[in-house]
Every structure is written in structure tokens, then in C-alpha cells.
């Protein structure tokens, strides 16, 4: 059956938006994971202890929490455009100023780009999930998860690129130029995307949420637990693994800044394969297997404390985590429709609280006990809980 001009125009608009979302998630991956490879550098530059280093994660993700709440208001009242563009510009301002001042100013810079991340991450995820609800999504239950997984593949490319570039530019004393280049790229993106055909705000009543009814059932609480625990565990592993390796001896210290790249590379490759993988295996099986093998991967990092064991554990954990979050975001959109714009503000807020608290608690536990290994038991415990939840619920 031939398609109408309206359908063709809509398809063309959606393709532009998907491309824009994918490009924007590249620098988003850089900034979300920036503290991981930067942490050993900042520990030395600002003479921080582990508790103070953990505070950087706390500041980033609490600021992100504010951004997520703001994104919910912007999406409900004015649609996707204001949240998308504002997020890019705030990220640019924060990364441009991170390395030029003292520790207090660095905290302000982290908070600034954290606020931008809070705007762009839920906006971009929900945008892609929402415009992937056409005929293909309806005919293939995994299509929506595949679209979100592919989006987050670009996030992973940014995360890997971040670790590699921080290590290389720091070694060549070019780190400020790298951070400045990321800021310029973000400003150019915002300017180029300002006139794209973003979906408008929902009509009155379309995105209303019957919270009283939702809170009586288990589904919303299950989503809340996953959105809190999974991002916290992922951020804790990716954020602290460089510092963990730096304490394994001379070889480990030399690998510290590049170590997060192993984790993020595995995560990215898994998301690249995830679009095909989800066509052959049910989401339920992928979720259970992923969380189960992630437990094994983190366990390997902690119980084989040599460089080769940590690298192997990082690769296993990254591959295991790859499609878990995209599936969860896709299910949120599928389950709640346009109401996901409002519900998403709550869920992505939890996805900011988890990465704020769990990595911070890793640093606090490490400082208190004198063992970073003890601190990293926290993301292991969170992943075990997630595995058990998916065995019971899904």
C-alpha cells in the first residue's frame, strides 16, 4: 500500500531526530563517564582523599537529578526542544571550565554539566522510544528496545572515547584542549539542531498520570528499583575501576586512566550487537542472563585482584550490562505511552540518585575501611538484588 506524503514527511522527520539523538549521545557518554578516567588525575591535582573524590560523583548526579526534574516540566509544557538544547549548552559550560580552577570551582563545573546531563539523558531516551512506536515497533516487541539500545551504543562510543582521550591527552599535557574541544562540539550541536522537528508538548490530559492507582501495584515499584540500582551499579564500576587498578602495583598505576575504557568498550560492543540479539532472544531471558553474568564479572574483579583478572571482569561486566538499561527504558515507554514523559521524570530522577549515592558510598566505605575492594562490594550487592528481582518479577 503506497504511503502518503504526510507519512513520508513524518518518516523523514523521525530519521532526522533519530540521527540528532544519536549524535548528541556521543558527547553525553563522554561527560557521564568523565570522572572515571579523570579521577586519578583529579585526586593528585586537588590532593583529594577517597571521600572527597566520591563527592564529585555525588555533586554530578544530584545536579543531574535537578535536571531530570526540570526535563519533566519542560517535556510536559513545551515538548522536547527546550530540554534538548538547554542540556547541550549546560554540558558545554561545565566541561569547558572543569580543569581551569581549584577543587571548589571544579565542583561547580561538575554540577553544571551534571545539570545538562539530567536534561539530555531522559529527553533523548524518551524521544527515541516515543518516535519508535510506528508499525515496526508494533510488529516487533524488541524493535523499541533495539532503537534505544542503538542510541545508547553512541553513548558507549563516547564513554570509550573519553577514557582513551583522557589518558592520551593527559600523557601529552593536552587535557585542557580535549575538554575545550568537547565544549565547542556541544555548542555547535545545539546550534545545528535548533530547528529540528521535535515532537510538540502533549495535549492536556494525554500525559496525565494516575499515581494513586499506579502506587497500589507492583509494576511502578519494580521500575523504581531498577532505575535506582542499575545506573548506580554501572556508574560505580565504571567510575572506580581506574582507581581500583591504580592500587594493584606499578603496572596497575600505569593503566589507571585507560582502565575504564575496557568496561565501556565491552558495554558499547554489547549494545551494537544488542539490536540483532534482541530479535532472537526474549527480553526476559536477556535480562536474567545479563544480570547473572554481571554478578560473575564484578565478582571476578574483586576476587582475582590482579590486572588480568580485573580486565577480564570488566569486559564480562560491560558485555553483561549492555542491553539491560535500554530494555528497561523501552519497557517504560511501552507500558505507559505518553504518560511516560511524566513518569520518566520520576524514574530518571531515581537513575540520578542511584549514581549519586552508590559511587559516593563506595568512596566513603573505602575511606572508612581502608579498602576500595570493600567499597566495590556495594555495586556487586546491587547487581545481585537486580538479578533476583528479574527472576521473581519478569
N, C-alpha and C positions, 0 to 999 in steps of 0.2 A: 504494500500500500504506500503510495507516494507521500512524502512528508510535506507539510505546508511551509510557507515562507516563515511563519511565526515560529514553528518548531525548529526550522533550520537556524533562525536567528538566536533562539534560546540555546540551541546546542553550541553554536559558535561562542556565545557569551559565556556559557559554562566552561568551555575549553580554556578561554582566556583567564577565567577566575581560578581554575584548577592550576594552570601554569603559574599564575601570580602567587597562589598559596604555596606551591612547591618551592618557588624561588625564595619567598620570604622565610620559609622554614630552614633554609640553609644558614643564614646568619643567626636565626633563633637557636639552632643547635649549637652554634659557636658560643653564644652568650650563656645559654643554660648550663653548659658544662665548663665554662671558662675557669671557674675556681678550682677545678680538679687539677689540671696541669699547672695552673698559676700558684697553687697553694705552697709548694716547696719554695718557690721564688718569693712569695709574699711573707712567708714565715721568716725568711732570712732578712728581707728588705726592711720589714717593720718590727723585727725582733718579737714575734708573737709566740705564745705558748699554744697548746692544742685547744684549750677552752676559747681563747681569743680567735683562733683560726676557725673554730666551729661557729663562732658568732657571725662570721661572714656569710655562711650558709643561712643562718637564721635571718639576717637582715635581707638577703636576696629574696628569700621565699616569703617572708612576711610582707615585703613590699609587693611581691607578686600576688599575694592574697588580696591586697588592696586593689591591684589592677584587675584581678578577676571579678571582684565585686563591681567595680566600675564598668567592666565589659558587659556584665549582665544588664546594667541600667542602659548603656548605650545601645546594645542589641535590641532591647525591648522598645526603646523610644525612637531610635534613629536608624536602626539597621546596622549592617556590618562595616560600612565605610569609616565612620569616625574612630571606632575602636582599632581597626586595622592600621590606619595611617598614624594615629597617635602612638600606637605601640612601637612602630618602626622608629619614629623620631625620638621617643624617650630612650629606646635602646641605644641609638646613636649618641645621645648626650652622655649616657652613663659610661659606655665603653671608651669614649674619647678622653675622658678625664680620670680613668681608673689609676693610671700609673704615673701621674704627674705630681702627686702630692703625698701627704702624710697618711697615716693609718685612719684618722677621723675623716679626712676627705675621701679616702678610699671607700669607707663605709657609705658615704653619701652617694658616691658613684655606683656602688653595687646596688643600693636602694633604687637609684634612678633607672638603671637598666632592668632591675627586677620588676619595677612597676610596669615598664614596657612589655616585659615578657608575660606578665599577668594579663595584659590586654590582648596580645597577639596569639598566645597559645590556645585558649579556649575559642577565640574568634575564628582562627584558621581551621582548627579541628571541626568545629560545628559547621562552618561554611562548607567544607568539603563533604562532610557527611550529609548535609542537607541537600546539596545540589547533585548528590549521587543517588537520589531516590527516584530516578526515572525508571524506564521499562527494564533496563538491565538489572538494576538493584532489586526490582520486584520479582524478576525471574530467577535470580541467583542470590540466595541468602548471604553468601560470602562476598558479594560484589562491594557492598558498602564497607565492610571491614578491609577488603583489599584496597579500596581507594584511600582509606585513612592510613593503612599500612604503608602504601606508596608515598603518601605525604610525609609520614614520619621517617621514611627512608632518607628523604632530603635533610631532615633534622639530623639523622645519624651521620650523613656525609659531613655536615657542618661540625658535628661533635668530633669526628675523627680528624678533620682538617684542623680544628682548633688545637688538639693535642700535638699534632705534628708541627704546626706552625709556631706554637708557643715554644716548643723545645728547640726548633731550628733558629728562630729569631732571637731567643734568649742567648743561645750559644754565640750568635754573631752580633749581639748587642743591638738588635733591630726591633726589639719587642714593642717600643712605643710606636714605631711606624706600622707594625701589623695592626695594633689596636686602632690607630688612626684610620687605616685603610678600611677596616670593618665599619667604622663610623661613617665614612664617606659613602660606602656602598649602601648602607641603610638609608641615608638621606636621598640618594639617587633613586632607590627603590620606591620610597614614599612619593617622590615627585612623578615617577613614571606610572605609578598605579593610581594616581589621584582620581582619574576619570573612568576607571573600570566600572562595568555594570553590576555592582554588588546588589544582592537581594535587598529589597526595602524592609522597613520595620514591619512586623506582623500587625495585622488588623486587631482592633480591640477585641479581646476575648479569645483570640486564636492561640495565644501563648500563655493563657492563664493556667495556673497550677492548683489542683485540688489537694493542697498539702495535708489537710486533715485526713482525707481518705488514704493518701499515699503512706502516711506515717503509721497507719494501722497494719500495713502489710510488710512482709519481709524484704520485698524487692528493693525498695529505696534504701534500706539499711545495708543490704548486701552491696549495692553500688557504692554507698558511702565508705564502707570498709575497704573496698578495692581501690577507690580513688585516693584514699588516705595512705594505705600501706604500700601499694606498689610503687608510686613515684618516690616515696621516701626511701624504700629499699634500693631502688635503681640509683638514686642520687647519692646515697651513702656509699655504695660500692664504687661507682664511677668517681666520686669526689675524693674518697680517702685512699683509694688503692695506690696512687702515686706516693703518698706519704708513707703508707704501709711498706711498700717496696724499698723506699729510701732507708729504712731501718734494718734491712737484711744484709748490710755489708757494703763494701765498695762497689761491687757490680750493681747492686740494687740502687745505690745512690745515683749512679750514672744513668739509670733507666727511669728515674722517678718521674720526670716531666713527660716522658713519652709513654709511660705505662698505661694511663687511661685510654690511649689510642687502641690498645688491644681489646679492651672491653667495648668501646664504642664501635670499633670496626666490626666485631662479631655481631653486635646489635644491628648495625646497618646492613650487613650482608644478609642477616636473617630477615630483615624487613624487605629487602629486594627480592628474596625468594618467597616471602610470605604471600604475595599476590597470587602466585601459582600454587603454593602449598595449600592455601585455603580452599582451592577448587576441588581438592582431592580428599581432604580430611575435614571432619566436622569441627566446628568451633569448640565444642565441649572437649573433644579429645585433645585439640591443640592446647587449650588452657590447662588441662590437667597435666599433660606431659611436660609442658613448658615450665610450670611451677615446680614440678617434681625434679626435673633435671637442674633447675636453677638452685634448688636446695643442695644438690650434689656439687654444683660448681662453686658455690660460696663455701661449702664445707671443705672442698679441696684447697681453696685459698688459705683457709685458717689452719688446716691440719697438716698441710705439706708446705711449711714456711721456708721454701727455697725458691729462687727466681723462676725456675722452670715450672714448678708446681703452681705458683701464683699466676703465671702467664696462661697455663692450661686452664686453671679455674676461671680466669677472667674471660677466656674465649668461650668456655661452656656456658657460663652465666649470661654473657651477652647474647649468644645464639638462643638460649632458652627464653630470655626476656623479650625477644624481638617483636613478636606479634601480639603479646598479651595486652598491652595498653591500647593499640589500635582496635582490637576486637571489643574491648570494653567501651571505648568511645562510640564505636559503630552501634553497639547494642543499646547504648543510652539514647542515641538518635532514633533508632528503630523502635524502641519501646515507647518513647514519649512524643515523637513527632515534633511539631513546632514548639511544644511546651519544653522541649529540651533546651531551648535558648535560655529560659529562666531557671530550669532545674540545673542546667550546666553551670550556672554561676555558683551554685552551692557545691556541686561536685568538683569543679575545677578549683574552688577555694580549698576544699579538702586536699586536692592534688598540689596545693601550695603549702598547706600546713604540714603535711607529711614530710616533704623535702626540707622544710624549715626545722622541724623538730628532730627527726631521726638522725640526720648527719650531725646536728648540734649535740645530740645525746651521745653520739659516737665519740665526739671530741671531749665531752665532759667526762664520760666513762674512762676514756683513755688517760686523761689528765689525773683523774682520781685514783685509778688503779695502777698507773704507770705502764699500761699495756694497751696498745692500739688494737691488738688482736681481741682483747676482751670487749672493746667498743664495737668491733665489727660483728660480734655475736647478735647485735640488735637487728641489722638487716637480715641476717640468717633467720632469726626468730620470726620476723615479719613475713618472710617468704614461706616459712613452714605454715604459718597461720593462713596465708592466701591459698596454699595448696589444699589444706584441709577444708577451707570454705568452698572451694570449687568441687571437691569430691562430694561434699554434702549437698550443695545447692544446685549445681548445674547438671 
